[in-house]
Amino acid sequence: MIPVEKIREIISKHEILEKELSSDKVDKKNFARISKEYSDLNEILICAKEFLNFYETEKDLEKIINDSSSEEEMRELAKIELDALKKNKIVNEKKLKLFLLPKDDADKKDAIIEIRAGTGGLEASLFASDLFKMYEKVSHKKKWSLEIISISKSDAGGLKEVIASIKGKNIYSSLKFESGVHRVQRVPETETQGRVHTSAATVAVLPEAEEVDVKIDDKDLRIDVFRSSGPGGQSVNTTDSAVRITHIPTGIVVSQQDEKSQIRNKEKGLKILRSRIYEHERKKIEDARSKDRKSKIGTGDRSERIRTYNFPQGRVTDHRINLTLHKLVEFMEGEVFDEIIDSLNLHAQEEELKSLEK
């Protein structure tokens, strides 16, 4: 049950913000923030008012239903209205509970996605490439902007590693549950006897941090430069343009060598480093706040197996919510991606609601 005081606070806050925005006292610096908060409250305001009015309306309708002097037709109409009112109350209560859930500031951020070939040799690198193509197709369909930051190809035409930035609306909230081990079961092209092999790739999704999110002191960095190398270790650059950045307090290391310019490699490296530090700090706070994270929807740890792509049977299974879609081809084309993502988000919300009700 939601405390009535909480609902009154929503309505009161909405009225205060409305007065602020209609006055000339709001400076430009705070206008965008206040407008956003007002807009968010606007979306839930009708639910809040209907929720508050429920008990008063319920009493009025019950009086009519229990009044023997009322006409039968009037009592029947009151029963129908009360039934609809109770159903609407359940809907409003759920919406209000979701609105009152603690917000993750990172949800609205852009994201950095890192995909690495795992166990399985060349087949793992081919699968890593297929996963990246899938995210490219999803981004294209959703009109997100995807930019490769760093890429390392394998001899077989697959990917050892790829790091990319994805920009758009609420990107991190759409992709945060993709972090973990993705396992594939299929017959490799090199397999002559038709045996199904299992290999894996790891995915890490980080909220893209801005400079205001993470302050990095130069004294906390160790920057090493070296020559870029290609497959087999041969030098592909005659200058020391590759950069390795170590963040001493956390021990996080980022190497960047895609650009011919040392300055550009450093810029890209710092972009990745900032997001990894931001995620590192978020995880520490989250772990301290929620001891039962693992019982919810997974830790988001890249060592956790989250999904299996079974090509012989044409199915994709998300192990965290025991959801199987027999639409693997469509999923790899980015066409039914939301079916799993929406289910994961809904499950996470339901688990959060349960924890609030304890």
LUMLUMVEX-302316 format. One record per residue (C-alpha): residue number from 1; x, y, z. Coordinates in nm, 4 decimals. Layout:
<nodes>
<node pos="NUM" u="X" v="Y" w="Z"/>
...
</nodes>
This chain:
<nodes>
<node pos="1" u="0.0000" v="0.0000" w="0.0000"/>
<node pos="2" u="0.1359" v="0.3418" w="-0.0964"/>
<node pos="3" u="0.1281" v="0.5997" w="0.1857"/>
<node pos="4" u="-0.1222" v="0.8759" w="0.1029"/>
<node pos="5" u="0.1384" v="1.1348" w="0.2116"/>
<node pos="6" u="0.3627" v="1.0261" w="-0.0775"/>
<node pos="7" u="0.0815" v="1.0898" w="-0.3268"/>
<node pos="8" u="0.0050" v="1.4292" w="-0.1742"/>
<node pos="9" u="0.3752" v="1.5155" w="-0.2071"/>
<node pos="10" u="0.3593" v="1.4453" w="-0.5838"/>
<node pos="11" u="0.0585" v="1.6764" w="-0.6302"/>
<node pos="12" u="0.2076" v="1.9458" w="-0.4058"/>
<node pos="13" u="0.5456" v="1.9329" w="-0.5830"/>
<node pos="14" u="0.3726" v="1.9633" w="-0.9202"/>
<node pos="15" u="0.1880" v="2.2772" w="-0.8040"/>
<node pos="16" u="0.5093" v="2.4339" w="-0.6668"/>
<node pos="17" u="0.7003" v="2.3700" w="-0.9909"/>
<node pos="18" u="0.4112" v="2.5029" w="-1.1991"/>
<node pos="19" u="0.4222" v="2.8319" w="-1.0045"/>
<node pos="20" u="0.8005" v="2.8512" w="-1.0391"/>
<node pos="21" u="0.7890" v="2.8005" w="-1.4159"/>
<node pos="22" u="0.5129" v="3.0585" w="-1.4623"/>
<node pos="23" u="0.7120" v="3.3186" w="-1.2679"/>
<node pos="24" u="1.0142" v="3.5128" w="-1.3923"/>
<node pos="25" u="1.2322" v="3.4000" w="-1.1029"/>
<node pos="26" u="1.3728" v="3.0791" w="-1.2563"/>
<node pos="27" u="1.7200" v="3.1365" w="-1.3984"/>
<node pos="28" u="1.8309" v="2.9761" w="-1.7242"/>
<node pos="29" u="2.0681" v="2.7462" w="-1.5382"/>
<node pos="30" u="1.7835" v="2.5711" w="-1.3513"/>
<node pos="31" u="1.5044" v="2.6111" w="-1.6081"/>
<node pos="32" u="1.5821" v="2.2880" w="-1.7986"/>
<node pos="33" u="1.6076" v="2.0815" w="-1.4779"/>
<node pos="34" u="1.2818" v="2.2203" w="-1.3329"/>
<node pos="35" u="1.1020" v="2.1771" w="-1.6675"/>
<node pos="36" u="1.2109" v="1.8134" w="-1.6841"/>
<node pos="37" u="1.0976" v="1.7455" w="-1.3261"/>
<node pos="38" u="0.7639" v="1.9178" w="-1.3970"/>
<node pos="39" u="0.7174" v="1.7137" w="-1.7156"/>
<node pos="40" u="0.7878" v="1.3867" w="-1.5295"/>
<node pos="41" u="0.5327" v="1.4751" w="-1.2593"/>
<node pos="42" u="0.2813" v="1.5774" w="-1.5259"/>
<node pos="43" u="0.2802" v="1.2220" w="-1.6627"/>
<node pos="44" u="0.1754" v="1.0749" w="-1.3255"/>
<node pos="45" u="-0.0465" v="1.3598" w="-1.1973"/>
<node pos="46" u="-0.3813" v="1.2159" w="-1.3162"/>
<node pos="47" u="-0.2978" v="0.8795" w="-1.1558"/>
<node pos="48" u="-0.2104" v="1.0555" w="-0.8286"/>
<node pos="49" u="-0.5342" v="1.2555" w="-0.8200"/>
<node pos="50" u="-0.7494" v="0.9550" w="-0.9119"/>
<node pos="51" u="-0.5735" v="0.7502" w="-0.6424"/>
<node pos="52" u="-0.6477" v="1.0156" w="-0.3769"/>
<node pos="53" u="-1.0108" v="1.0503" w="-0.4870"/>
<node pos="54" u="-1.0698" v="0.6737" w="-0.4877"/>
<node pos="55" u="-1.1725" v="0.6290" w="-0.1222"/>
<node pos="56" u="-1.4108" v="0.9244" w="-0.1210"/>
<node pos="57" u="-1.5774" v="0.8092" w="-0.4440"/>
<node pos="58" u="-1.5848" v="0.4502" w="-0.3144"/>
<node pos="59" u="-1.7785" v="0.5626" w="-0.0017"/>
<node pos="60" u="-2.0312" v="0.7542" w="-0.2119"/>
<node pos="61" u="-2.0924" v="0.4562" w="-0.4406"/>
<node pos="62" u="-2.1200" v="0.2102" w="-0.1496"/>
<node pos="63" u="-2.3835" v="0.4353" w="0.0104"/>
<node pos="64" u="-2.5930" v="0.4118" w="-0.3060"/>
<node pos="65" u="-2.5409" v="0.0326" w="-0.3297"/>
<node pos="66" u="-2.6375" v="-0.0253" w="0.0364"/>
<node pos="67" u="-2.9282" v="0.2190" w="0.0366"/>
<node pos="68" u="-3.2423" v="0.0085" w="0.0094"/>
<node pos="69" u="-3.4417" v="0.3150" w="-0.0856"/>
<node pos="70" u="-3.2340" v="0.3642" w="-0.4014"/>
<node pos="71" u="-3.3762" v="0.2413" w="-0.7304"/>
<node pos="72" u="-3.2494" v="-0.0997" w="-0.8454"/>
<node pos="73" u="-3.1174" v="0.0455" w="-1.1700"/>
<node pos="74" u="-2.9241" v="0.3121" w="-0.9773"/>
<node pos="75" u="-2.7710" v="0.0487" w="-0.7487"/>
<node pos="76" u="-2.6661" v="-0.1641" w="-1.0477"/>
<node pos="77" u="-2.5004" v="0.1342" w="-1.2163"/>
<node pos="78" u="-2.3188" v="0.2136" w="-0.8905"/>
<node pos="79" u="-2.1905" v="-0.1473" w="-0.8715"/>
<node pos="80" u="-2.0593" v="-0.1291" w="-1.2297"/>
<node pos="81" u="-1.8925" v="0.2057" w="-1.1595"/>
<node pos="82" u="-1.7373" v="0.0779" w="-0.8347"/>
<node pos="83" u="-1.6006" v="-0.2306" w="-1.0100"/>
<node pos="84" u="-1.4379" v="-0.0132" w="-1.2792"/>
<node pos="85" u="-1.3075" v="0.2216" w="-1.0081"/>
<node pos="86" u="-1.1374" v="-0.0652" w="-0.8213"/>
<node pos="87" u="-0.9750" v="-0.1944" w="-1.1399"/>
<node pos="88" u="-0.8523" v="0.1553" w="-1.2224"/>
<node pos="89" u="-0.7148" v="0.1892" w="-0.8683"/>
<node pos="90" u="-0.4983" v="-0.1219" w="-0.9185"/>
<node pos="91" u="-0.3609" v="0.0199" w="-1.2449"/>
<node pos="92" u="-0.2929" v="0.3600" w="-1.0868"/>
<node pos="93" u="-0.1287" v="0.2046" w="-0.7834"/>
<node pos="94" u="0.1150" v="0.0083" w="-1.0001"/>
<node pos="95" u="0.2015" v="0.3166" w="-1.2075"/>
<node pos="96" u="0.2589" v="0.5207" w="-0.8913"/>
<node pos="97" u="0.4764" v="0.2499" w="-0.7374"/>
<node pos="98" u="0.6913" v="0.2406" w="-1.0513"/>
<node pos="99" u="0.7153" v="0.6192" w="-1.0502"/>
<node pos="100" u="0.8245" v="0.6201" w="-0.6852"/>
<node pos="101" u="1.0982" v="0.3602" w="-0.7425"/>
<node pos="102" u="1.4513" v="0.4980" w="-0.6881"/>
<node pos="103" u="1.5762" v="0.6367" w="-1.0209"/>
<node pos="104" u="1.9082" v="0.5349" w="-1.1706"/>
<node pos="105" u="2.0681" v="0.8537" w="-1.3020"/>
<node pos="106" u="2.2663" v="0.6456" w="-1.5508"/>
<node pos="107" u="1.9535" v="0.5189" w="-1.7310"/>
<node pos="108" u="1.9250" v="0.8309" w="-1.9465"/>
<node pos="109" u="2.2908" v="0.8308" w="-2.0470"/>
<node pos="110" u="2.4469" v="0.7145" w="-2.3717"/>
<node pos="111" u="2.6424" v="0.3897" w="-2.3495"/>
<node pos="112" u="2.9768" v="0.2366" w="-2.4309"/>
<node pos="113" u="2.9516" v="-0.1270" w="-2.5349"/>
<node pos="114" u="3.2511" v="-0.3618" w="-2.5228"/>
<node pos="115" u="3.2380" v="-0.7017" w="-2.6939"/>
<node pos="116" u="3.5187" v="-0.9553" w="-2.6597"/>
<node pos="117" u="3.5642" v="-1.3064" w="-2.7977"/>
<node pos="118" u="3.5636" v="-1.5599" w="-2.5135"/>
<node pos="119" u="3.6179" v="-1.9351" w="-2.5066"/>
<node pos="120" u="3.5993" v="-2.1139" w="-2.8402"/>
<node pos="121" u="3.8908" v="-1.9862" w="-3.0493"/>
<node pos="122" u="3.8124" v="-1.8575" w="-3.3982"/>
<node pos="123" u="3.4453" v="-1.9499" w="-3.3661"/>
<node pos="124" u="3.4221" v="-1.7234" w="-3.0589"/>
<node pos="125" u="3.5641" v="-1.4324" w="-3.2596"/>
<node pos="126" u="3.3094" v="-1.4956" w="-3.5371"/>
<node pos="127" u="3.0309" v="-1.4951" w="-3.2791"/>
<node pos="128" u="3.1644" v="-1.1699" w="-3.1297"/>
<node pos="129" u="3.1423" v="-1.0240" w="-3.4809"/>
<node pos="130" u="2.7832" v="-1.1509" w="-3.5181"/>
<node pos="131" u="2.6852" v="-0.9942" w="-3.1848"/>
<node pos="132" u="2.8331" v="-0.6609" w="-3.2884"/>
<node pos="133" u="2.6430" v="-0.6737" w="-3.6195"/>
<node pos="134" u="2.3253" v="-0.7445" w="-3.4214"/>
<node pos="135" u="2.3757" v="-0.4328" w="-3.2062"/>
<node pos="136" u="2.4520" v="-0.2342" w="-3.5224"/>
<node pos="137" u="2.1189" v="-0.3464" w="-3.6726"/>
<node pos="138" u="1.9300" v="-0.2662" w="-3.3511"/>
<node pos="139" u="2.0902" v="0.0804" w="-3.3476"/>
<node pos="140" u="1.9968" v="0.1389" w="-3.7114"/>
<node pos="141" u="1.6334" v="0.0342" w="-3.6550"/>
<node pos="142" u="1.6035" v="0.2549" w="-3.3462"/>
<node pos="143" u="1.7873" v="0.5446" w="-3.5150"/>
<node pos="144" u="2.0621" v="0.5363" w="-3.2524"/>
<node pos="145" u="2.4071" v="0.6596" w="-3.3468"/>
<node pos="146" u="2.6813" v="0.3960" w="-3.3189"/>
<node pos="147" u="3.0484" v="0.4912" w="-3.3462"/>
<node pos="148" u="3.3385" v="0.2464" w="-3.3227"/>
<node pos="149" u="3.6015" v="0.3587" w="-3.0723"/>
<node pos="150" u="3.8346" v="0.0615" w="-3.0980"/>
<node pos="151" u="3.8358" v="-0.2618" w="-3.2977"/>
<node pos="152" u="4.0644" v="-0.5644" w="-3.3166"/>
<node pos="153" u="3.9950" v="-0.8243" w="-3.5877"/>
<node pos="154" u="4.0863" v="-1.1941" w="-3.5881"/>
<node pos="155" u="4.2467" v="-1.3902" w="-3.8726"/>
<node pos="156" u="3.9145" v="-1.5583" w="-3.9567"/>
<node pos="157" u="3.7372" v="-1.2281" w="-4.0198"/>
<node pos="158" u="3.5825" v="-1.2211" w="-3.6758"/>
<node pos="159" u="3.6499" v="-0.9823" w="-3.3885"/>
<node pos="160" u="3.8825" v="-1.0269" w="-3.0944"/>
<node pos="161" u="3.7429" v="-0.7090" w="-2.9408"/>
<node pos="162" u="3.5324" v="-0.4101" w="-3.0351"/>
<node pos="163" u="3.4419" v="-0.1040" w="-2.8294"/>
<node pos="164" u="3.1729" v="0.1340" w="-2.9523"/>
<node pos="165" u="2.9786" v="0.4367" w="-2.8351"/>
<node pos="166" u="2.5999" v="0.4323" w="-2.8809"/>
<node pos="167" u="2.4054" v="0.7573" w="-2.8539"/>
<node pos="168" u="2.0335" v="0.8253" w="-2.8491"/>
<node pos="169" u="1.7455" v="0.8439" w="-2.6006"/>
<node pos="170" u="1.7790" v="0.6418" w="-2.2775"/>
<node pos="171" u="2.0439" v="0.4155" w="-2.4305"/>
<node pos="172" u="2.1883" v="0.2758" w="-2.1081"/>
<node pos="173" u="1.8448" v="0.1742" w="-1.9749"/>
<node pos="174" u="1.7804" v="-0.0073" w="-2.3059"/>
<node pos="175" u="2.1102" v="-0.1976" w="-2.3084"/>
<node pos="176" u="2.2254" v="-0.2356" w="-1.9461"/>
<node pos="177" u="2.0966" v="-0.5932" w="-1.9178"/>
<node pos="178" u="2.3156" v="-0.7015" w="-2.2102"/>
<node pos="179" u="2.6252" v="-0.7216" w="-1.9867"/>
<node pos="180" u="2.7463" v="-1.0770" w="-1.9309"/>
<node pos="181" u="2.8457" v="-1.3932" w="-2.1166"/>
<node pos="182" u="2.6606" v="-1.4667" w="-2.4404"/>
<node pos="183" u="2.6936" v="-1.8318" w="-2.5424"/>
<node pos="184" u="2.6452" v="-1.9697" w="-2.8921"/>
<node pos="185" u="2.5732" v="-2.3285" w="-2.9997"/>
<node pos="186" u="2.6169" v="-2.3973" w="-3.3715"/>
<node pos="187" u="2.8120" v="-2.5932" w="-3.6309"/>
<node pos="188" u="3.1247" v="-2.3931" w="-3.7247"/>
<node pos="189" u="3.2066" v="-2.3514" w="-4.0933"/>
<node pos="190" u="3.5347" v="-2.5353" w="-4.0305"/>
<node pos="191" u="3.3565" v="-2.8382" w="-3.8789"/>
<node pos="192" u="3.3540" v="-3.1174" w="-4.1373"/>
<node pos="193" u="3.1481" v="-3.3715" w="-3.9410"/>
<node pos="194" u="2.8580" v="-3.1442" w="-3.8542"/>
<node pos="195" u="2.9175" v="-3.1382" w="-3.4795"/>
<node pos="196" u="2.7669" v="-2.8567" w="-3.2756"/>
<node pos="197" u="3.0282" v="-2.6496" w="-3.0902"/>
<node pos="198" u="2.9769" v="-2.4162" w="-2.7977"/>
<node pos="199" u="3.1684" v="-2.0905" w="-2.7733"/>
<node pos="200" u="3.1133" v="-1.7558" w="-2.6057"/>
<node pos="201" u="3.1651" v="-1.3816" w="-2.6155"/>
<node pos="202" u="3.1464" v="-1.1318" w="-2.3319"/>
<node pos="203" u="2.9551" v="-0.8060" w="-2.3460"/>
<node pos="204" u="2.9991" v="-0.5121" w="-2.1105"/>
<node pos="205" u="2.7685" v="-0.2104" w="-2.1294"/>
<node pos="206" u="2.8802" v="0.1020" w="-1.9438"/>
<node pos="207" u="2.6993" v="0.4339" w="-1.9053"/>
<node pos="208" u="2.8991" v="0.6920" w="-2.0971"/>
<node pos="209" u="3.0343" v="0.9311" w="-1.8364"/>
<node pos="210" u="3.0809" v="1.3017" w="-1.8945"/>
<node pos="211" u="3.3632" v="1.5033" w="-1.7433"/>
<node pos="212" u="3.1192" v="1.6382" w="-1.4845"/>
<node pos="213" u="3.0397" v="1.2804" w="-1.3744"/>
<node pos="214" u="3.3987" v="1.1749" w="-1.3114"/>
<node pos="215" u="3.6821" v="1.4053" w="-1.2160"/>
<node pos="216" u="4.0161" v="1.2511" w="-1.3145"/>
<node pos="217" u="4.3293" v="1.4135" w="-1.1742"/>
<node pos="218" u="4.6374" v="1.3999" w="-1.3946"/>
<node pos="219" u="4.8415" v="1.2880" w="-1.0940"/>
<node pos="220" u="4.6254" v="0.9725" w="-1.0745"/>
<node pos="221" u="4.7171" v="0.8690" w="-1.4297"/>
<node pos="222" u="5.0149" v="0.6839" w="-1.5706"/>
<node pos="223" u="5.0347" v="0.7190" w="-1.9477"/>
<node pos="224" u="5.2615" v="0.4937" w="-2.1530"/>
<node pos="225" u="5.3087" v="0.5284" w="-2.5290"/>
<node pos="226" u="5.4130" v="0.2547" w="-2.7709"/>
<node pos="227" u="5.3899" v="0.1586" w="-3.1373"/>
<node pos="228" u="5.0631" v="0.0194" w="-3.2681"/>
<node pos="229" u="5.0736" v="-0.3483" w="-3.3619"/>
<node pos="230" u="4.8650" v="-0.5566" w="-3.5977"/>
<node pos="231" u="4.7959" v="-0.9328" w="-3.6192"/>
<node pos="232" u="5.0956" v="-1.1405" w="-3.5180"/>
<node pos="233" u="5.2487" v="-0.8463" w="-3.3348"/>
<node pos="234" u="5.4008" v="-0.6714" w="-3.6360"/>
<node pos="235" u="5.4297" v="-0.2944" w="-3.6085"/>
<node pos="236" u="5.1762" v="-0.1090" w="-3.8209"/>
<node pos="237" u="5.2927" v="0.2366" w="-3.7240"/>
<node pos="238" u="5.6334" v="0.3990" w="-3.7355"/>
<node pos="239" u="5.5596" v="0.6376" w="-3.4484"/>
<node pos="240" u="5.4722" v="0.5825" w="-3.0822"/>
<node pos="241" u="5.1042" v="0.6726" w="-3.1293"/>
<node pos="242" u="4.9435" v="0.3941" w="-2.9218"/>
<node pos="243" u="4.8509" v="0.4888" w="-2.5664"/>
<node pos="244" u="4.8086" v="0.2878" w="-2.2476"/>
<node pos="245" u="4.6407" v="0.4771" w="-1.9618"/>
<node pos="246" u="4.6439" v="0.3411" w="-1.6058"/>
<node pos="247" u="4.4198" v="0.4927" w="-1.3407"/>
<node pos="248" u="4.6334" v="0.4351" w="-1.0325"/>
<node pos="249" u="4.3618" v="0.4563" w="-0.7582"/>
<node pos="250" u="4.1411" v="0.1881" w="-0.9182"/>
<node pos="251" u="4.3991" v="-0.0041" w="-1.1233"/>
<node pos="252" u="4.1792" v="0.0294" w="-1.4344"/>
<node pos="253" u="4.3850" v="0.0111" w="-1.7554"/>
<node pos="254" u="4.2799" v="0.1237" w="-2.1042"/>
<node pos="255" u="4.4841" v="0.0778" w="-2.4222"/>
<node pos="256" u="4.4015" v="0.2607" w="-2.7433"/>
<node pos="257" u="4.5834" v="0.2306" w="-3.0765"/>
<node pos="258" u="4.3256" v="0.2684" w="-3.3548"/>
<node pos="259" u="4.4160" v="0.6250" w="-3.4457"/>
<node pos="260" u="4.7432" v="0.7372" w="-3.6041"/>
<node pos="261" u="4.7450" v="1.0382" w="-3.3741"/>
<node pos="262" u="4.8643" v="0.9948" w="-3.0157"/>
<node pos="263" u="4.6351" v="1.2817" w="-2.9093"/>
<node pos="264" u="4.3258" v="1.1136" w="-3.0616"/>
<node pos="265" u="4.4180" v="0.7811" w="-2.9016"/>
<node pos="266" u="4.4524" v="0.9544" w="-2.5658"/>
<node pos="267" u="4.1111" v="1.1251" w="-2.6095"/>
<node pos="268" u="3.9405" v="0.7953" w="-2.6928"/>
<node pos="269" u="4.1239" v="0.6166" w="-2.4126"/>
<node pos="270" u="4.0126" v="0.8763" w="-2.1562"/>
<node pos="271" u="3.6538" v="0.8457" w="-2.2805"/>
<node pos="272" u="3.6563" v="0.4699" w="-2.2116"/>
<node pos="273" u="3.8458" v="0.5152" w="-1.8835"/>
<node pos="274" u="3.5961" v="0.7743" w="-1.7572"/>
<node pos="275" u="3.3044" v="0.5377" w="-1.8214"/>
<node pos="276" u="3.4799" v="0.2429" w="-1.6563"/>
<node pos="277" u="3.5602" v="0.4489" w="-1.3455"/>
<node pos="278" u="3.2004" v="0.5783" w="-1.3351"/>
<node pos="279" u="3.0655" v="0.2224" w="-1.3550"/>
<node pos="280" u="3.3188" v="0.1049" w="-1.0949"/>
<node pos="281" u="3.1934" v="0.3666" w="-0.8468"/>
<node pos="282" u="2.8273" v="0.2955" w="-0.9293"/>
<node pos="283" u="2.8773" v="-0.0753" w="-0.8641"/>
<node pos="284" u="3.0319" v="-0.0058" w="-0.5234"/>
<node pos="285" u="2.7357" v="0.2107" w="-0.4202"/>
<node pos="286" u="2.4835" v="-0.0363" w="-0.5648"/>
<node pos="287" u="2.6411" v="-0.3344" w="-0.3905"/>
<node pos="288" u="2.6389" v="-0.1527" w="-0.0589"/>
<node pos="289" u="2.2761" v="-0.0501" w="-0.1074"/>
<node pos="290" u="2.1448" v="-0.3839" w="-0.2257"/>
<node pos="291" u="2.2918" v="-0.7025" w="-0.0845"/>
<node pos="292" u="2.0449" v="-0.9140" w="-0.2844"/>
<node pos="293" u="2.1344" v="-0.7829" w="-0.6311"/>
<node pos="294" u="2.2131" v="-1.1329" w="-0.7562"/>
<node pos="295" u="1.8642" v="-1.2550" w="-0.6713"/>
<node pos="296" u="1.7126" v="-0.9853" w="-0.8910"/>
<node pos="297" u="1.8118" v="-0.9888" w="-1.2537"/>
<node pos="298" u="2.1807" v="-1.0661" w="-1.2432"/>
<node pos="299" u="2.4871" v="-0.8783" w="-1.1402"/>
<node pos="300" u="2.5724" v="-0.7346" w="-1.4809"/>
<node pos="301" u="2.9108" v="-0.8962" w="-1.4323"/>
<node pos="302" u="3.0787" v="-0.9975" w="-1.7568"/>
<node pos="303" u="3.1544" v="-1.3448" w="-1.6122"/>
<node pos="304" u="2.7850" v="-1.4249" w="-1.5656"/>
<node pos="305" u="2.6220" v="-1.6385" w="-1.8374"/>
<node pos="306" u="2.3060" v="-1.4591" w="-1.9387"/>
<node pos="307" u="2.1964" v="-1.5849" w="-2.2799"/>
<node pos="308" u="2.2307" v="-1.8792" w="-2.5188"/>
<node pos="309" u="2.1924" v="-1.8582" w="-2.8969"/>
<node pos="310" u="2.1113" v="-2.2072" w="-3.0283"/>
<node pos="311" u="2.1331" v="-2.2055" w="-3.4090"/>
<node pos="312" u="2.0377" v="-2.5708" w="-3.4828"/>
<node pos="313" u="1.7082" v="-2.5198" w="-3.2957"/>
<node pos="314" u="1.6628" v="-2.1577" w="-3.4003"/>
<node pos="315" u="1.6103" v="-2.0313" w="-3.0458"/>
<node pos="316" u="1.7518" v="-1.7684" w="-2.8138"/>
<node pos="317" u="1.7159" v="-1.8146" w="-2.4370"/>
<node pos="318" u="1.7660" v="-1.5558" w="-2.1654"/>
<node pos="319" u="1.8566" v="-1.7535" w="-1.8539"/>
<node pos="320" u="1.7823" v="-1.4771" w="-1.6026"/>
<node pos="321" u="1.4092" v="-1.4759" w="-1.6723"/>
<node pos="322" u="1.3805" v="-1.8211" w="-1.8346"/>
<node pos="323" u="1.2506" v="-1.6692" w="-2.1576"/>
<node pos="324" u="1.2960" v="-1.8527" w="-2.4881"/>
<node pos="325" u="1.2143" v="-1.7103" w="-2.8293"/>
<node pos="326" u="1.2061" v="-1.9418" w="-3.1310"/>
<node pos="327" u="1.3010" v="-1.6445" w="-3.3476"/>
<node pos="328" u="1.6794" v="-1.6553" w="-3.3493"/>
<node pos="329" u="1.7217" v="-1.5328" w="-3.7083"/>
<node pos="330" u="1.4900" v="-1.2366" w="-3.6452"/>
<node pos="331" u="1.6656" v="-1.1623" w="-3.3151"/>
<node pos="332" u="2.0088" v="-1.1522" w="-3.4821"/>
<node pos="333" u="1.8591" v="-0.9134" w="-3.7394"/>
<node pos="334" u="1.7557" v="-0.6829" w="-3.4542"/>
<node pos="335" u="1.3862" v="-0.7288" w="-3.5311"/>
<node pos="336" u="1.2566" v="-0.8815" w="-3.2037"/>
<node pos="337" u="1.5261" v="-0.7436" w="-2.9750"/>
<node pos="338" u="1.2685" v="-0.5505" w="-2.7680"/>
<node pos="339" u="1.0786" v="-0.8686" w="-2.6783"/>
<node pos="340" u="1.3627" v="-0.9749" w="-2.4499"/>
<node pos="341" u="1.4686" v="-0.6245" w="-2.3422"/>
<node pos="342" u="1.1126" v="-0.5250" w="-2.2431"/>
<node pos="343" u="1.0702" v="-0.8521" w="-2.0499"/>
<node pos="344" u="1.3983" v="-0.7931" w="-1.8638"/>
<node pos="345" u="1.3007" v="-0.4371" w="-1.7737"/>
<node pos="346" u="0.9551" v="-0.5468" w="-1.6584"/>
<node pos="347" u="1.1053" v="-0.8247" w="-1.4462"/>
<node pos="348" u="1.3508" v="-0.5811" w="-1.2879"/>
<node pos="349" u="1.0688" v="-0.3383" w="-1.2044"/>
<node pos="350" u="0.8588" v="-0.6158" w="-1.0501"/>
<node pos="351" u="1.1518" v="-0.7262" w="-0.8345"/>
<node pos="352" u="1.2068" v="-0.3662" w="-0.7214"/>
<node pos="353" u="0.8375" v="-0.3359" w="-0.6335"/>
<node pos="354" u="0.8536" v="-0.6559" w="-0.4281"/>
<node pos="355" u="1.1528" v="-0.5227" w="-0.2344"/>
<node pos="356" u="0.9615" v="-0.1996" w="-0.1565"/>
<node pos="357" u="0.6610" v="-0.3949" w="-0.0293"/>
<node pos="358" u="0.8674" v="-0.6033" w="0.2169"/>
</nodes>
